[in-house]
Amino acid sequence: MLLRYPLSGAGAQTAQIVHAAQQGDQQSLALLLEHHYAGMLAVATHLLGHRPDAEDVCQDAAITALARIGELRDPSAVRSWLHAVVRNNCRTILRARKPVPVGTAGEHLHASELDDPAAYIERSALRDWIWHGLRQLSPTLQPVAMLRYFTENNSYEHIAALCGIPVGTVRSRLSEVRRQLTVTLPRVRDDRHHDASTLTAERREEAAAILSAVANGVPQHKLDERWADDMAMRWPSGIRSTGLGSIFAAMGNDYNSGVRYRLVNVVAGPGITIWENEFINPPEDPDHCPPAATWLLREKAGLVGEVRLIHAARPGQSRAMPAAR
């Protein structure tokens, strides 16, 4: 909860508060964020056009500011500095929304990123630092944090369906995620961080290979090395099945109906992977499949042991179809 003290525009007072925040005074940083939060939210809303996304970006920006306030050299520029952090976070979300065709693995950089290696390295370092902080969370908190902050269909109801928990539990766990990251991120800032992009690239390649396997004529046994034989599959309809073969069977039915999959996003963490895909329905049956799906894969002893799948809402529906509890 941010403190609600008055903050005048006087340069000397602002400088004093910024210096205190840079020395680790949590109340001073909270005061700065409280004073500038409305402007930060306005910037995020202008760029994203979606209030929940904008609020999430501002929460992330607050966490970033907590750890990087020491980099601010000119205290009078704190407002523009916070707005810049928000804009950078917004651009990350907007880039992540661009679909990636199935069968294409690895990072897809825009020309501006290729033209500025230093900026890309900085973003990569920040990403690895955030992921290092997420690894400190408990197994119950990691999935809700990954789904909320790194996926497109990230409503509380969507997360609840994928994790098999009530919406109220999602809210309480996300509150605990924010509380823990506020403490953890500054502490692990200078630790040696894992390279998050390597694991993500590996999992993206795996997702692309499986989602395109039927269309490309690749047999299941070529791709099942990381999948447990007794993997529990929970479908949106409430039906449960076992093994990767049940996924291949469903994809085969879709393929025979003229449906194709487009991989949109992959999020990879320790023991957890999230896929997001769009369905490309045939022109003669445009409503065969819902517009999109999210997959939550959990590992046991290094193998995928459980998968939950939910569909995005069809046009006219108010919410996504829940996964089986």
C-alpha positions as CSV (number, residue, x, y, z in Angstrom):
1,M,0.0,0.0,0.0
2,L,1.6,3.3,-1.1
3,L,1.7,6.1,1.5
4,R,-0.4,9.2,0.9
5,Y,1.6,12.2,1.9
6,P,1.6,15.5,0.1
7,L,4.5,16.1,-2.2
8,S,5.1,19.6,-3.4
9,G,6.8,20.5,-6.7
10,A,9.7,22.2,-4.9
11,G,12.9,20.9,-6.4
12,A,14.7,20.8,-3.1
13,Q,12.0,18.6,-1.5
14,T,11.8,16.3,-4.5
15,A,15.6,15.9,-4.4
16,Q,15.6,15.1,-0.7
17,I,12.9,12.4,-1.2
18,V,14.7,10.9,-4.2
19,H,18.0,10.8,-2.4
20,A,16.3,9.1,0.6
21,A,14.8,6.5,-1.8
22,Q,18.2,5.9,-3.3
23,Q,19.5,5.1,0.2
24,G,16.9,2.4,0.6
25,D,14.1,4.3,2.4
26,Q,11.0,2.4,1.3
27,Q,8.6,5.1,2.5
28,S,10.3,7.7,0.3
29,L,10.0,5.5,-2.7
30,A,6.4,4.8,-1.9
31,L,5.8,8.5,-1.7
32,L,7.3,9.1,-5.1
33,L,5.3,6.3,-6.7
34,E,2.0,7.5,-5.1
35,H,2.6,11.1,-6.3
36,H,3.4,10.0,-9.9
37,Y,1.1,6.9,-10.2
38,A,-1.8,8.8,-12.0
39,G,0.6,10.0,-14.7
40,M,2.2,6.6,-15.0
41,L,-1.2,5.0,-15.4
42,A,-2.2,7.6,-18.0
43,V,0.8,6.8,-20.1
44,A,0.2,3.0,-19.9
45,T,-3.5,3.4,-20.8
46,H,-2.7,5.6,-23.8
47,L,-0.3,3.0,-25.1
48,L,-2.1,-0.2,-24.3
49,G,-5.8,0.9,-24.3
50,H,-6.7,-1.7,-21.7
51,R,-7.1,-0.7,-18.1
52,P,-6.1,-4.1,-16.5
53,D,-3.0,-4.3,-18.7
54,A,-2.1,-0.7,-17.9
55,E,-2.4,-1.3,-14.2
56,D,-0.2,-4.4,-14.4
57,V,2.4,-2.4,-16.3
58,C,2.4,0.2,-13.6
59,Q,2.8,-2.4,-10.9
60,D,5.8,-3.8,-12.8
61,A,7.2,-0.3,-13.3
62,A,7.0,0.2,-9.5
63,I,9.0,-3.0,-8.9
64,T,11.6,-1.9,-11.5
65,A,11.8,1.6,-9.8
66,L,12.4,-0.1,-6.5
67,A,15.5,-1.7,-7.7
68,R,16.8,0.9,-10.1
69,I,16.1,4.2,-8.4
70,G,19.9,4.4,-7.8
71,E,20.4,4.9,-11.5
72,L,18.5,8.2,-11.5
73,R,21.2,10.9,-11.6
74,D,18.9,14.0,-11.8
75,P,16.2,14.0,-9.0
76,S,14.2,16.6,-10.9
77,A,13.8,14.1,-13.7
78,V,12.0,11.5,-11.6
79,R,8.7,12.0,-13.4
80,S,10.1,11.5,-16.9
81,W,12.2,8.6,-15.6
82,L,9.2,6.8,-14.2
83,H,7.2,7.4,-17.4
84,A,10.1,6.0,-19.5
85,V,10.0,2.8,-17.4
86,V,6.3,2.5,-18.0
87,R,6.7,3.1,-21.8
88,N,9.4,0.5,-22.0
89,N,7.2,-2.1,-20.2
90,C,4.3,-1.2,-22.6
91,R,6.5,-1.8,-25.6
92,T,7.5,-5.2,-24.3
93,I,3.8,-6.2,-24.0
94,L,3.0,-4.8,-27.5
95,R,5.9,-6.7,-29.1
96,A,4.7,-9.9,-27.3
97,R,1.3,-9.6,-28.8
98,K,2.6,-10.2,-32.4
99,P,1.8,-13.8,-33.4
100,V,4.7,-16.1,-34.3
101,P,4.0,-18.8,-37.0
102,V,4.2,-22.4,-36.0
103,G,7.5,-24.0,-36.9
104,T,9.5,-20.8,-36.3
105,A,11.7,-21.0,-33.2
106,G,14.0,-18.5,-31.4
107,E,13.8,-14.8,-30.9
108,H,12.2,-12.5,-33.5
109,L,13.7,-9.0,-33.2
110,H,12.5,-5.8,-34.8
111,A,14.9,-3.8,-36.9
112,S,15.2,-1.2,-34.2
113,E,16.4,-3.8,-31.7
114,L,19.0,-5.1,-34.2
115,D,20.2,-1.6,-34.7
116,D,20.8,-1.0,-31.0
117,P,22.7,-4.0,-29.5
118,A,23.3,-2.1,-26.2
119,A,19.6,-1.5,-25.7
120,Y,18.8,-5.2,-26.4
121,I,21.5,-6.4,-24.0
122,E,20.0,-4.1,-21.3
123,R,16.5,-5.5,-21.9
124,S,17.9,-9.0,-21.8
125,A,19.7,-8.4,-18.5
126,L,16.5,-6.9,-17.0
127,R,14.5,-9.9,-18.2
128,D,16.9,-12.4,-16.7
129,W,16.8,-10.5,-13.4
130,I,13.0,-10.6,-13.3
131,W,13.0,-14.3,-14.1
132,H,15.6,-14.9,-11.4
133,G,13.3,-13.2,-8.9
134,L,10.4,-15.3,-10.1
135,R,12.4,-18.5,-9.4
136,Q,12.5,-17.5,-5.8
137,L,8.7,-17.7,-5.6
138,S,7.0,-20.9,-4.3
139,P,5.6,-23.4,-6.8
140,T,2.1,-22.2,-6.0
141,L,2.9,-18.6,-6.8
142,Q,5.0,-19.1,-10.0
143,P,2.2,-20.2,-12.3
144,V,-0.2,-17.3,-11.4
145,A,2.7,-14.8,-11.8
146,M,3.7,-16.2,-15.2
147,L,0.1,-16.3,-16.5
148,R,-0.7,-12.8,-15.2
149,Y,2.4,-10.9,-16.4
150,F,3.6,-12.9,-19.4
151,T,0.5,-14.1,-21.3
152,E,-2.2,-12.4,-23.4
153,N,-5.4,-14.0,-22.0
154,N,-4.6,-13.2,-18.3
155,S,-7.9,-12.4,-16.6
156,Y,-8.3,-13.7,-13.0
157,E,-11.0,-16.1,-14.3
158,H,-8.6,-17.4,-17.0
159,I,-5.8,-18.0,-14.5
160,A,-8.2,-19.7,-12.1
161,A,-9.4,-22.1,-14.7
162,L,-5.9,-23.0,-15.8
163,C,-4.6,-23.5,-12.2
164,G,-7.7,-25.2,-10.9
165,I,-8.2,-22.7,-8.1
166,P,-10.9,-20.2,-7.1
167,V,-10.7,-16.6,-8.4
168,G,-10.3,-15.3,-4.9
169,T,-7.2,-17.5,-4.5
170,V,-5.8,-16.0,-7.7
171,R,-6.2,-12.5,-6.3
172,S,-4.6,-13.4,-3.0
173,R,-1.6,-15.2,-4.6
174,L,-1.0,-12.3,-7.0
175,S,-1.0,-10.0,-4.0
176,E,1.6,-12.2,-2.3
177,V,3.6,-12.3,-5.6
178,R,3.9,-8.5,-5.6
179,R,4.8,-8.4,-1.9
180,Q,7.5,-10.9,-2.3
181,L,9.0,-9.5,-5.5
182,T,9.2,-6.0,-3.9
183,V,11.5,-7.6,-1.3
184,T,13.3,-10.1,-3.5
185,L,14.2,-8.2,-6.6
186,P,16.5,-5.6,-5.0
187,R,18.2,-8.4,-3.0
188,V,19.0,-10.5,-6.1
189,R,19.8,-7.6,-8.4
190,D,23.5,-8.3,-8.4
191,D,23.3,-12.1,-8.4
192,R,24.3,-14.2,-11.3
193,H,21.1,-14.7,-13.3
194,H,20.1,-17.6,-15.5
195,D,19.7,-16.9,-19.3
196,A,15.9,-16.9,-19.6
197,S,16.0,-16.7,-23.4
198,T,17.8,-20.1,-23.8
199,L,15.0,-22.1,-22.0
200,T,12.3,-20.1,-23.7
201,A,13.8,-20.8,-27.1
202,E,14.0,-24.5,-26.3
203,R,10.4,-24.6,-25.2
204,R,9.2,-22.6,-28.1
205,E,10.8,-25.0,-30.5
206,E,9.2,-27.9,-28.7
207,A,5.7,-26.2,-28.8
208,A,6.1,-25.3,-32.5
209,A,7.1,-28.9,-33.3
210,I,4.2,-30.5,-31.5
211,L,1.5,-28.1,-32.7
212,S,2.6,-28.5,-36.3
213,A,3.4,-32.3,-36.0
214,V,0.2,-33.6,-37.6
215,A,0.3,-31.1,-40.4
216,N,3.9,-31.9,-41.1
217,G,3.5,-35.7,-40.8
218,V,5.8,-36.0,-37.8
219,P,5.0,-39.1,-35.7
220,Q,4.4,-38.8,-32.0
221,H,7.4,-41.0,-31.0
222,K,9.8,-38.4,-32.5
223,L,8.6,-35.7,-30.0
224,D,7.6,-37.6,-26.8
225,E,11.0,-37.7,-25.0
226,R,10.1,-35.1,-22.4
227,W,6.5,-36.3,-21.9
228,A,5.5,-38.8,-19.2
229,D,3.6,-41.9,-20.4
230,D,0.9,-41.2,-17.7
231,M,0.7,-37.4,-18.4
232,A,-2.7,-36.2,-17.2
233,M,-4.5,-34.1,-19.8
234,R,-7.4,-31.9,-18.7
235,W,-9.5,-30.6,-21.6
236,P,-11.8,-27.6,-21.5
237,S,-14.9,-29.8,-21.8
238,G,-14.1,-31.5,-18.5
239,I,-12.8,-34.7,-20.0
240,R,-9.6,-36.1,-18.8
241,S,-7.2,-38.2,-20.8
242,T,-3.7,-39.7,-20.5
243,G,-0.6,-39.4,-22.5
244,L,0.7,-37.2,-25.4
245,G,-1.2,-39.5,-27.7
246,S,-4.5,-38.0,-26.7
247,I,-3.2,-34.5,-27.7
248,F,-2.1,-35.9,-31.1
249,A,-5.5,-37.5,-31.6
250,A,-7.3,-34.2,-30.9
251,M,-5.0,-32.4,-33.3
252,G,-5.6,-35.0,-35.9
253,N,-9.3,-34.4,-35.7
254,D,-8.8,-30.7,-36.0
255,Y,-6.4,-31.2,-39.0
256,N,-8.9,-33.4,-40.8
257,S,-11.5,-30.7,-40.3
258,G,-9.2,-28.1,-41.9
259,V,-8.1,-26.4,-38.7
260,R,-4.5,-25.2,-38.3
261,Y,-2.6,-23.8,-35.3
262,R,-0.6,-20.6,-35.0
263,L,1.8,-20.4,-32.1
264,V,1.5,-16.9,-30.5
265,N,3.6,-17.0,-27.3
266,V,5.6,-19.3,-25.1
267,V,6.6,-18.6,-21.5
268,A,9.1,-21.0,-19.8
269,G,10.0,-21.2,-16.2
270,P,11.4,-23.9,-13.8
271,G,9.1,-26.9,-14.2
272,I,6.4,-24.8,-15.9
273,T,5.7,-24.0,-19.6
274,I,2.8,-22.0,-21.0
275,W,1.8,-22.1,-24.7
276,E,-0.6,-19.7,-26.4
277,N,-2.0,-20.5,-29.8
278,E,-4.6,-19.2,-32.2
279,F,-6.8,-21.5,-34.3
280,I,-7.0,-20.9,-38.0
281,N,-10.4,-22.3,-39.0
282,P,-11.3,-23.3,-42.6
283,P,-13.3,-20.7,-44.6
284,E,-16.3,-23.1,-44.9
285,D,-16.4,-23.6,-41.1
286,P,-15.1,-20.4,-39.5
287,D,-16.5,-21.2,-36.0
288,H,-15.1,-24.8,-35.8
289,C,-12.7,-23.9,-33.0
290,P,-12.6,-21.0,-30.6
291,P,-10.3,-18.1,-31.5
292,A,-7.4,-19.2,-29.2
293,A,-6.2,-21.5,-26.5
294,T,-3.8,-21.4,-23.5
295,W,-1.9,-24.5,-22.3
296,L,-0.3,-24.9,-18.9
297,L,2.3,-27.6,-18.7
298,R,3.7,-28.8,-15.4
299,E,6.7,-31.1,-15.1
300,K,7.4,-33.9,-12.6
301,A,10.9,-35.3,-12.4
302,G,11.9,-33.4,-15.6
303,L,8.9,-34.8,-17.6
304,V,5.7,-33.1,-18.5
305,G,3.3,-34.7,-16.1
306,E,0.2,-32.5,-16.3
307,V,-1.4,-30.3,-19.0
308,R,-4.4,-28.0,-18.6
309,L,-6.0,-26.4,-21.6
310,I,-8.6,-23.7,-21.8
311,H,-10.1,-21.9,-24.8
312,A,-10.5,-18.2,-25.2
313,A,-14.1,-17.0,-25.4
314,R,-15.8,-17.0,-28.7
315,P,-17.2,-13.7,-30.0
316,G,-20.3,-12.9,-28.0
317,Q,-19.2,-15.0,-25.0
318,S,-18.3,-13.2,-21.8
319,R,-15.6,-15.5,-20.6
320,A,-13.4,-18.5,-21.5
321,M,-14.5,-22.1,-21.1
322,P,-13.0,-23.3,-17.8
323,A,-10.7,-26.3,-17.5
324,A,-11.6,-29.2,-15.4
325,R,-10.8,-28.9,-11.7
